Amino acid sequence: MKNRLVSFIPKFPGCRIAVLGDLMLDAYVWGRATRLSQEAPVPVIRAERDTTAPGGAANVVRNLVSLGAKAYAFGLVGTDQPGRDLLAALQAGGADTSGVIADASRPTTVKTRVLAGTQQVVRIDREVTEPIPAELRAELAGRLRQVVEAGLVDAVIIEDYAKGVLSRDLVQEVVEFCNRAGVFVTLDPHPSNRFDVKGLRLMTPNRSEAFALAGAYYQSGVLPVANDAPLLAVGRRLNETWGPELLLVTLGAKGMALFAGDAPPVHIPTQAIEVFDVSGAGDTVMAVFVLALASGACPADAACLANSAAGIVVAEVGTAVVTPEGLRHALLEVHNYPTELA
């Protein structure tokens, strides 16, 4: 099985993926906790360095290009320095940013994390989350439609972080013109936006998001997944209301559950060796799963590849990406999957 999974990695550079959604800049202040403040019972962080990286939908783009794929970004940034920094970072990685609109009336979303060593102390969000004007949504749809109808992409990933870029009408429009063009669409949903759109190839909520999207009270999980009655009920509900071909629910330390139609869910156990930071792990899962599907992998193999990739990035502090070499090493040398997934 390991060799079969590894065989898909050289196919990633032949994939062409568009990403539509909430583009962000992740900023980090790295330092050391030296003492407690005399002003309040909080640590004093002695800052040593500052870094930035693409976040949100932009982190999906970053993962795609890191794995060798051709990636197109669609979304909004401000005409501010964070927006310029974000575009420069995406372009330096090789992404096509011609689908990104710079809007002077809306600041770029920035999430600033302050860390003491490897421990996150606080996160500061600078953002505007009101819905963007209809004309900007129409412009985004038009730019994406042009790329899709020109035959330049194999798949479209929609990343919803509830920052105001996406609406149900926009998502449904994208799904419809992509399906007409033979381009499959995947969605990483946000529980505050229950779009209930039809025609998706894949949805990738985490457990908490899945329960919220299904309108169910959250309940902790049990293993095996076949005995997790609340999760099975949520999976059925999401399949009834959204009707995706595939539903991948990430379960944190318990791995992933892959639902496909009426078949029993497939459980993919976690492959994380150490967990330092889970931020961005969902972005990596989506990027790798879609690349695997576009490379001809079956859904179970795609889930295993995505799971291994997630195990790599959660072992890093800060928003991280996967490389072909890192994923190959993890599959061959580090991670193991049950024989029933073979």
C-alpha positions as CSV (number, residue, x, y, z in Angstrom):
1,M,0.0,0.0,0.0
2,K,2.8,2.4,0.8
3,N,4.3,2.2,-2.7
4,R,0.9,2.7,-4.2
5,L,0.4,5.9,-2.2
6,V,3.8,7.2,-3.0
7,S,3.2,6.6,-6.7
8,F,0.7,9.5,-6.8
9,I,3.2,12.1,-5.6
10,P,5.0,12.5,-8.9
11,K,1.6,13.2,-10.5
12,F,0.9,16.3,-8.4
13,P,2.9,18.7,-10.7
14,G,0.5,17.8,-13.5
15,C,-2.5,19.0,-11.5
16,R,-4.0,22.5,-11.9
17,I,-6.2,23.7,-9.0
18,A,-8.0,26.9,-8.4
19,V,-8.8,28.1,-4.9
20,L,-11.6,30.5,-4.1
21,G,-12.2,31.9,-0.6
22,D,-11.0,34.0,2.3
23,L,-7.3,35.0,1.8
24,M,-5.4,35.9,4.9
25,L,-2.0,36.7,6.1
26,D,-0.7,34.8,9.2
27,A,1.7,36.9,11.2
28,Y,3.9,35.5,14.0
29,V,5.8,37.2,16.9
30,W,8.3,34.8,18.2
31,G,9.9,35.3,21.6
32,R,10.5,34.1,25.1
33,A,8.5,34.4,28.3
34,T,10.9,36.1,30.7
35,R,8.7,36.9,33.7
36,L,5.1,37.8,34.7
37,S,4.0,41.4,34.2
38,Q,3.7,43.6,37.3
39,E,0.6,45.2,35.6
40,A,-1.4,42.0,35.2
41,P,-1.0,38.2,35.7
42,V,0.2,37.7,32.2
43,P,3.7,36.7,30.8
44,V,6.0,39.3,29.4
45,I,7.2,38.1,26.0
46,R,10.6,39.3,24.8
47,A,10.1,39.5,21.1
48,E,13.0,38.1,19.0
49,R,11.7,37.9,15.4
50,D,8.6,38.5,13.3
51,T,7.5,36.3,10.3
52,T,4.5,36.1,8.0
53,A,3.0,33.4,5.9
54,P,-0.1,33.0,3.7
55,G,-3.1,31.8,5.7
56,G,-6.7,30.7,5.2
57,A,-7.5,30.0,1.6
58,A,-4.0,31.4,0.7
59,N,-2.5,28.6,2.8
60,V,-4.3,26.0,0.6
61,V,-2.6,27.7,-2.4
62,R,0.7,27.6,-0.6
63,N,0.4,23.9,0.0
64,L,-0.6,23.2,-3.6
65,V,2.4,25.0,-5.0
66,S,4.7,23.4,-2.4
67,L,3.7,20.0,-3.8
68,G,4.4,21.1,-7.3
69,A,0.9,21.8,-8.6
70,K,-0.2,24.8,-10.6
71,A,-2.4,26.9,-8.4
72,Y,-4.7,29.9,-9.1
73,A,-5.8,32.1,-6.2
74,F,-9.2,33.9,-6.2
75,G,-10.3,36.2,-3.4
76,L,-9.8,39.7,-1.9
77,V,-7.0,41.6,-0.3
78,G,-6.7,45.2,0.8
79,T,-4.5,47.8,-0.9
80,D,-2.5,47.8,2.3
81,Q,1.0,46.4,3.2
82,P,-0.4,43.1,4.4
83,G,-2.2,42.6,1.1
84,R,1.0,43.4,-0.8
85,D,3.0,41.0,1.4
86,L,0.4,38.3,0.9
87,L,0.4,38.6,-2.9
88,A,4.2,38.8,-3.0
89,A,4.4,35.5,-1.0
90,L,2.0,33.7,-3.2
91,Q,3.7,34.9,-6.3
92,A,7.1,34.0,-5.0
93,G,5.8,30.4,-4.5
94,G,4.7,30.3,-8.1
95,A,0.9,30.8,-7.7
96,D,-1.2,32.7,-10.2
97,T,-2.8,35.7,-8.4
98,S,-4.5,37.3,-11.4
99,G,-7.8,36.2,-9.8
100,V,-7.2,38.3,-6.6
101,I,-9.0,41.6,-6.3
102,A,-7.4,44.4,-4.3
103,D,-10.1,46.4,-2.7
104,A,-9.2,49.8,-1.1
105,S,-12.3,49.8,1.1
106,R,-11.5,46.6,2.9
107,P,-8.3,45.7,4.9
108,T,-6.5,42.4,4.4
109,T,-7.4,39.9,7.1
110,V,-4.4,39.4,9.4
111,K,-4.1,36.9,12.2
112,T,-1.2,37.7,14.5
113,R,0.0,34.9,16.9
114,V,2.3,35.7,19.8
115,L,4.4,32.7,20.8
116,A,6.7,32.0,23.8
117,G,8.9,29.3,22.5
118,T,6.5,26.8,21.0
119,Q,3.5,27.9,23.1
120,Q,0.9,30.3,21.6
121,V,0.1,33.0,24.1
122,V,-2.5,35.0,22.3
123,R,-3.9,35.6,18.8
124,I,-4.9,39.0,17.5
125,D,-7.3,39.2,14.6
126,R,-7.6,42.3,12.3
127,E,-10.5,41.7,10.0
128,V,-13.7,42.9,8.5
129,T,-16.3,40.2,8.1
130,E,-19.3,42.0,6.6
131,P,-20.4,40.6,3.2
132,I,-18.5,42.0,0.3
133,P,-20.5,44.0,-2.3
134,A,-22.4,42.0,-5.0
135,E,-20.3,43.5,-7.8
136,L,-17.1,42.2,-6.2
137,R,-18.7,38.7,-6.0
138,A,-19.7,38.9,-9.6
139,E,-16.2,40.0,-10.5
140,L,-14.7,37.0,-8.7
141,A,-17.1,34.6,-10.3
142,G,-16.3,36.0,-13.7
143,R,-12.6,35.7,-13.3
144,L,-12.9,32.1,-12.1
145,R,-15.4,31.2,-14.8
146,Q,-12.9,32.5,-17.4
147,V,-10.2,30.2,-16.1
148,V,-12.5,27.2,-15.8
149,E,-14.1,27.6,-19.3
150,A,-10.6,28.0,-20.8
151,G,-9.8,24.5,-19.6
152,L,-7.0,25.7,-17.3
153,V,-8.0,23.9,-14.1
154,D,-8.8,20.3,-13.1
155,A,-10.6,21.2,-9.8
156,V,-11.8,24.2,-7.8
157,I,-11.4,24.3,-4.0
158,I,-13.7,26.7,-2.1
159,E,-12.5,27.7,1.3
160,D,-15.0,29.4,3.7
161,Y,-13.7,31.1,6.8
162,A,-16.8,33.3,7.1
163,K,-14.9,36.5,6.4
164,G,-17.6,37.8,4.0
165,V,-16.3,36.7,0.6
166,L,-18.6,33.8,-0.1
167,S,-22.4,33.5,-0.4
168,R,-24.7,30.6,-1.2
169,D,-25.5,32.1,-4.6
170,L,-21.8,32.5,-5.5
171,V,-20.9,29.0,-4.3
172,Q,-23.8,27.4,-6.2
173,E,-22.9,29.4,-9.4
174,V,-19.4,28.2,-9.2
175,V,-20.4,24.6,-8.7
176,E,-22.8,24.8,-11.7
177,F,-20.4,26.3,-14.2
178,C,-17.6,24.0,-13.0
179,N,-19.8,20.9,-13.4
180,R,-20.8,21.9,-16.9
181,A,-17.1,22.2,-17.7
182,G,-16.2,18.8,-16.2
183,V,-14.3,20.4,-13.3
184,F,-15.0,19.0,-9.9
185,V,-15.6,21.3,-6.9
186,T,-14.7,20.8,-3.2
187,L,-15.7,22.8,-0.2
188,D,-14.2,23.4,3.2
189,P,-17.3,24.7,4.9
190,H,-17.8,27.1,7.9
191,P,-20.6,26.3,10.3
192,S,-22.0,29.8,10.2
193,N,-22.7,29.4,6.5
194,R,-25.0,26.5,5.9
195,F,-25.2,27.0,2.1
196,D,-26.7,23.5,1.4
197,V,-25.4,23.7,-2.2
198,K,-25.7,20.7,-4.5
199,G,-23.1,19.2,-6.9
200,L,-20.0,19.1,-4.7
201,R,-17.4,16.3,-5.1
202,L,-16.1,16.7,-1.6
203,M,-16.8,18.4,1.7
204,T,-14.2,18.5,4.5
205,P,-15.6,19.7,7.9
206,N,-14.0,18.8,11.2
207,R,-16.2,17.0,13.7
208,S,-17.4,20.1,15.5
209,E,-18.2,21.8,12.1
210,A,-20.0,18.7,10.9
211,F,-22.3,18.7,13.9
212,A,-23.0,22.4,13.6
213,L,-23.7,22.1,9.8
214,A,-26.1,19.3,10.5
215,G,-27.9,21.3,13.2
216,A,-27.0,18.7,15.9
217,Y,-25.6,19.1,19.4
218,Y,-22.0,18.3,19.5
219,Q,-21.1,14.9,21.0
220,S,-17.6,13.4,21.6
221,G,-16.6,10.5,19.5
222,V,-15.8,6.8,20.1
223,L,-13.8,4.2,18.2
224,P,-14.4,2.3,16.2
225,V,-16.2,4.8,14.0
226,A,-18.9,2.1,13.2
227,N,-20.0,2.5,16.9
228,D,-20.0,6.3,16.8
229,A,-23.8,6.7,16.4
230,P,-23.9,10.5,16.6
231,L,-21.3,10.9,13.9
232,L,-23.0,8.4,11.7
233,A,-26.3,10.3,12.1
234,V,-24.5,13.6,11.2
235,G,-23.0,12.0,8.2
236,R,-26.4,10.9,7.0
237,R,-27.8,14.3,7.6
238,L,-25.1,16.1,5.7
239,N,-25.4,13.7,2.8
240,E,-29.2,14.3,2.7
241,T,-29.0,18.2,2.8
242,W,-25.8,18.8,0.8
243,G,-25.4,15.6,-1.2
244,P,-21.7,15.6,-1.7
245,E,-20.2,12.7,-3.5
246,L,-17.6,12.4,-0.7
247,L,-17.7,13.7,2.9
248,L,-14.4,13.7,4.8
249,V,-14.8,14.5,8.5
250,T,-11.6,15.1,10.4
251,L,-11.6,13.8,13.9
252,G,-8.5,15.3,15.5
253,A,-6.5,12.7,17.4
254,K,-8.9,10.0,16.2
255,G,-8.0,10.5,12.5
256,M,-10.6,10.9,9.8
257,A,-13.9,9.3,8.7
258,L,-14.7,9.1,5.0
259,F,-18.3,8.8,3.9
260,A,-19.2,7.9,0.3
261,G,-22.9,7.5,-0.4
262,D,-24.6,4.8,1.5
263,A,-21.4,2.8,2.1
264,P,-20.2,2.4,5.7
265,P,-17.7,5.1,6.6
266,V,-14.0,4.3,6.2
267,H,-11.9,5.2,9.3
268,I,-8.3,6.5,8.7
269,P,-6.4,6.5,12.0
270,T,-4.3,9.5,12.8
271,Q,-0.6,9.5,11.7
272,A,0.6,12.4,13.8
273,I,3.7,11.5,15.9
274,E,3.9,14.8,17.8
275,V,1.4,17.7,17.8
276,F,2.7,21.2,18.3
277,D,0.3,23.4,16.3
278,V,-2.9,22.3,14.5
279,S,-3.4,25.7,12.7
280,G,-3.5,25.1,9.0
281,A,-3.8,21.4,9.2
282,G,-7.3,21.4,7.5
283,D,-5.8,23.5,4.6
284,T,-3.2,20.8,4.1
285,V,-5.8,18.0,4.2
286,M,-7.9,19.7,1.5
287,A,-4.9,20.5,-0.7
288,V,-3.5,16.9,-0.6
289,F,-6.9,15.2,-0.9
290,V,-7.8,17.2,-4.0
291,L,-4.3,16.7,-5.6
292,A,-4.7,12.9,-5.0
293,L,-8.1,12.8,-6.5
294,A,-6.9,14.8,-9.5
295,S,-4.0,12.4,-9.9
296,G,-6.3,9.4,-10.1
297,A,-6.3,8.1,-6.5
298,C,-9.4,6.4,-5.1
299,P,-11.0,8.3,-2.2
300,A,-9.6,6.0,0.5
301,D,-6.1,6.4,-0.9
302,A,-6.6,10.2,-1.2
303,A,-7.7,10.3,2.5
304,C,-4.6,8.3,3.6
305,L,-2.3,10.7,1.7
306,A,-4.1,13.7,3.2
307,N,-3.9,12.2,6.7
308,S,-0.1,11.6,6.4
309,A,0.3,15.2,5.2
310,A,-1.7,16.5,8.2
311,G,0.6,14.5,10.5
312,I,3.6,16.3,9.1
313,V,2.3,19.9,9.5
314,V,0.9,19.5,13.1
315,A,4.4,18.6,14.2
316,E,5.6,22.1,13.2
317,V,5.0,25.4,15.0
318,G,3.2,27.9,12.9
319,T,1.5,27.5,9.5
320,A,3.4,24.9,7.7
321,V,3.4,23.2,4.3
322,V,4.2,19.7,3.0
323,T,6.9,19.0,0.3
324,P,6.9,16.0,-2.0
325,E,10.1,14.7,-0.2
326,G,8.5,15.1,3.2
327,L,5.3,13.3,2.2
328,R,7.3,10.5,0.6
329,H,9.4,10.1,3.7
330,A,6.4,10.1,6.0
331,L,4.6,7.4,3.9
332,L,7.6,5.1,3.5
333,E,9.5,5.6,6.8
334,V,7.1,6.9,9.5
335,H,3.4,6.3,8.9
336,N,1.5,3.0,8.9
337,Y,-2.0,2.2,7.8
338,P,-4.2,-0.9,8.5
339,T,-4.1,-3.6,5.9
340,E,-7.9,-3.3,5.4
341,L,-7.4,0.1,3.8
342,A,-5.1,-1.4,1.1
